[in-house]
Every structure is written in structure tokens, then in C-alpha cells.
Amino acid sequence: MSSTDMKIITVIGSGLIGRSWAMLFVSGGYTVKIYDNQPGLAAKAITEIRKQMEELEEAHMLRGELSATQQLDLLSSYDDLAQALEGAFFVQECVFENLEVKQSIFQDIEGHVGKGVILSSSTSCLVPSNVFSKVQNRSRCLVSHPVNPPYYVKLVELVPHPETSAAVMDTTHALMTKVGQAPVCLKKEIDGFALNRVQAAIIAESWRLVQDGVISVKDIDLVMSEGLGMRYAFIGPMETMHLNAPEGLEDYMKRYGQGFMRVMNSFGPVPDFFSEGAKSIINEMCELIPSNREHLSARIERRDRLLRGLAKLKKDSDC
């Protein structure tokens, strides 16, 4: 497929992630066709995107070199799958996290596109070998897992099916880079991918420390937000270790490796998040931030506002 053919992207699903992908792709100058099997939802999504883009432009946070109007002109909505897929070189699926539904939609998609069209899933926890098990040509399939909210958090995990071609991985990496994301390529599929496995480790130990009466919910969150997270917003755990010893990573392990191994060996079993004891942790969290829609929406808005500021800082700092 020549570069002149690589202009149209189809987004399947018009929910939060689908809208986010659409906004990212048009920011890079791509024509984006949004499809939803519920009549009218794709058109409604464009109305919501227009509102977001106008707000972002006013706040000088709109991504890409095109104006909001120019980016919106690249968007169109479809209730018919065949029409939505016509001319696309890349398809980003964003339906809800149900294996059977994803398998079915990719079967339908494959019947409407040529052999060279890349099929990508936004799944956060389903491995490609399961998602694409009913697709005939699996060499053009992969997972592109974004981090919520994708417009402000740039990481995208690219996870290959065992049969995915290197060319497909390279093309997708180039696409994600062009639209301003930060793609990472996994060398093989694994349950949870990379981000969620690291996140699960943090969640498990945080939960155990609260459950065992070592620290409060409020304070374990401060350990991350005012401690580790301050560094991890700019450098990862490997570089953190490398910079925390006079002679780099090997020196760091000589100094602290035995201590870390001792601590790791003291970790408890995987927490039971559904036990009676879990209720006290949930109650403690809800005392800090009530779980009703009003309070949660306010905290989500705060989170996104802070992420916008951090994204701008990282961009201005060339991080």
C-alpha cells in the first residue's frame, strides 16, 4: 500500500475511546470515518467532539497543526459498516470489552476490506490471539491499547498477534508517532500487556499495605502522587535506578539489590478484592471521595485538567 493510499482511518465504536481515537487521528491530518451500529450515535459523537475541540482550541491545547474547524472537516459519521470501511487503510476497533462481540465485529470487518488493511483493537485486557481468532488473515492484526484519557496520556501499547507481520507493527508505530502518541512495541502477547501488569503490581502491594494496617488509603495515594509519581511522570523505573547510583544501574543493584530482593520476598499473596475485609478499604476511599456521580465527575474533571497541564509541561520541556 502506497503512502497516497494511507489517508483514511475507520474508527469502530463512538464511545469515549472511539471519540478519543478519532480526535487523535484527525489531529495528524487523517480523514476519519466513525461507525456505530446504533443509528445516530456516530453523528452524536461528532457533535461531542466538536464541543471538545473548540474548548481545547480556546485553551491552546488542541493537538496538531490544523485548526479545530479543519480537523472537524476530516470527520464523518456512518451507520453502515461497508460505507464506513470504504477506502480505509487502518481500522481501529473501540467496542466494549466483550470477547465475542470483538470477534464478531472483526469477522464482519474482514468481509468488507482488502488484504492490506490493518485491523487494530483497543482492548485493554484481551490478548490478540483470542480477539482475532476468527479472522482469516491474522498477519495484519494487532492490539493498540491506549491509556485513558488518550488525548492527554500519550502511551499506546502495540501488542502483536503471534502471526502479526513486522511491517504491520512498523506501519502502526509510524502512524501512532505521527499523531503525537508514544507507542511501545511488545515483542509478544501476554495477559495484561505491560502497563496493566505494572499497574496490577502497584495495586496489589498498595492494597496489601492498607489491608494489613500499615498505611491509610489517603497516604498510600500520596506515596505515589507526591513520591514515585513525581519521578515517573518524566522517567521510568529503569532510568530512575540508573540515575540513583553514582555509576549507574549495575552500581545501584550492588548497593540496593539485596534489600529489594528481601522486600520482594516479603510480599503477601494476591489480595482478595471481594472479601469482607475489602469493604473497609472501599469505605475508606468513599469517605475521601464519595462514589456518587457528582463527586466522581468533579474528580475526573480535575484529573483531566491536571493531565492537560502535565501534558503541556512535558511538551514544553521536550520530555
C-alpha positions, -999 to 999 in steps of 0.1 A, spaced: 0 0 0 15 34 -11 16 64 12 -10 81 -11 -35 53 -1 -29 58 36 -53 87 42 -85 72 56 -89 56 90 -121 40 102 -130 40 139 -154 14 150 -174 25 181 -183 60 191 -179 59 229 -152 77 249 -122 57 235 -136 59 199 -141 96 201 -106 100 216 -90 80 187 -109 100 162 -96 132 177 -61 119 177 -62 107 141 -76 140 127 -50 159 146 -25 142 124 -44 152 92 -61 118 85 -96 115 72 -116 97 99 -149 78 94 -167 69 127 -190 39 127 -215 28 153 -241 1 149 -266 21 169 -282 46 145 -274 82 152 -247 76 178 -218 82 154 -233 116 144 -238 124 181 -202 116 187 -191 142 162 -212 168 180 -194 159 213 -160 160 195 -168 195 181 -175 208 216 -143 193 230 -122 206 201 -135 241 204 -127 241 241 -92 227 235 -85 253 209 -96 281 232 -73 267 259 -45 264 234 -44 227 240 -56 214 206 -32 189 191 -18 190 156 -11 219 132 -47 222 119 -74 243 134 -104 228 151 -125 236 120 -100 220 97 -99 189 119 -137 186 121 -139 188 83 -119 155 83 -146 137 103 -177 119 91 -202 95 107 -217 63 94 -244 38 105 -235 14 76 -203 -6 82 -194 -12 45 -196 26 37 -176 33 68 -148 9 58 -146 20 22 -111 34 14 -97 28 48 -61 16 53 -64 13 91 -93 2 112 -93 10 150 -120 -10 169 -133 5 201 -164 -15 211 -169 -26 247 -147 -52 263 -165 -84 253 -146 -111 235 -175 -125 215 -185 -90 203 -150 -81 192 -146 -114 174 -178 -109 156 -171 -73 145 -137 -83 132 -153 -111 112 -177 -86 97 -149 -61 90 -127 -86 72 -155 -93 48 -155 -56 37 -118 -47 34 -88 -57 13 -59 -79 24 -36 -50 31 -59 -31 56 -46 -32 92 -70 -43 119 -64 -29 153 -82 -34 186 -84 -11 216 -88 -39 241 -72 -33 275 -70 -69 286 -79 -94 258 -49 -109 241 -47 -107 203 -47 -145 197 -82 -145 213 -96 -113 198 -86 -122 162 -91 -160 164 -119 -159 138 -101 -136 114 -86 -154 83 -56 -131 77 -42 -126 111 -8 -112 99 -24 -77 97 -39 -78 132 -27 -62 164 -39 -46 196 -33 -8 200 -40 -3 237 -44 34 247 -43 49 282 -74 68 294 -77 96 286 -56 91 253 -57 128 243 -35 137 273 -18 104 281 2 96 250 13 60 256 0 33 233 9 -4 237 12 -22 204 7 -59 210 12 -84 181 -8 -115 174 17 -144 171 12 -141 133 14 -103 130 39 -92 104 68 -69 112 56 -45 85 22 -41 103 39 -33 136 62 -8 118 33 9 100 12 12 131 42 25 152 48 52 125 11 61 125 9 65 162 41 86 162 27 108 135 -4 116 155 17 125 185 13 94 206 42 75 223 39 39 210 57 10 227 60 -24 210 56 -56 229 76 -84 214 49 -110 222 15 -111 237 10 -116 274 -20 -113 297 -24 -77 309 2 -64 284 29 -43 300 11 -13 315 -16 -33 333 8 -58 347 29 -30 362 -3 -13 374 -15 -46 389 17 -49 409 13 -14 423 -24 -20 431 -17 -53 448 10 -40 471 -9 -8 479 -40 -29 487 -20 -52 510 -4 -23 529 -38 -8 536 -53 -41 544 -25 -50 568 -29 -18 587 4 -3 576 -9 28 560 -42 46 551 -58 48 517 -51 86 516 -15 82 525 -7 53 501 -21 75 473 3 103 485 32 78 482 25 77 445 13 112 437 39 131 458 66 105 457 72 79 430 48 96 406 68 128 406 97 110 390 77 85 369 60 114 351 92 120 333 114 89 337 106 53 342 117 28 369 147 16 350 162 50 344 153 60 380 175 32 392 202 41 367 203 77 379 201 69 416 237 55 419 270 72 411 279 46 385 245 36 371 223 5 372 249 -21 379 262 0 408 226 6 420 220 -32 422 252 -38 441 241 -12 466 204 -20 469 197 -52 451 198 -75 481 175 -51 500 149 -51 472 150 -89 470 144 -92 507 114 -68 504 100 -86 474 102 -119 492 81 -104 519 52 -96 496 19 -113 506 -5 -133 484 -27 -117 457 -54 -97 476 -90 -108 475 -108 -77 463 -142 -92 471 -136 -103 507 -153 -89 537 -121 -71 546 -121 -53 512 -152 -34 522 -133 -14 548 -109 -2 522 -137 7 498 -155 26 526 -122 45 535 -119 55 498 -155 66 497 -151 88 528 -124 107 509 -143 108 476 -180 97 477 -188 73 449 -219 93 436 -219 107 401 -214 143 412 -183 138 433 -167 113 408 -174 136 378 -158 165 396 -126 144 404 -125 132 368 -126 168 355 -99 177 380 -78 147 368 -82 157 332 -74 193 339 -42 183 357 -32 159 329 -37 187 304 -13 208 324 12 180 327 10 172 290 17 209 282 47 209 307 61 177 291 57 191 256 73 225 266 101 206 284 106 183 253 103 153 276 
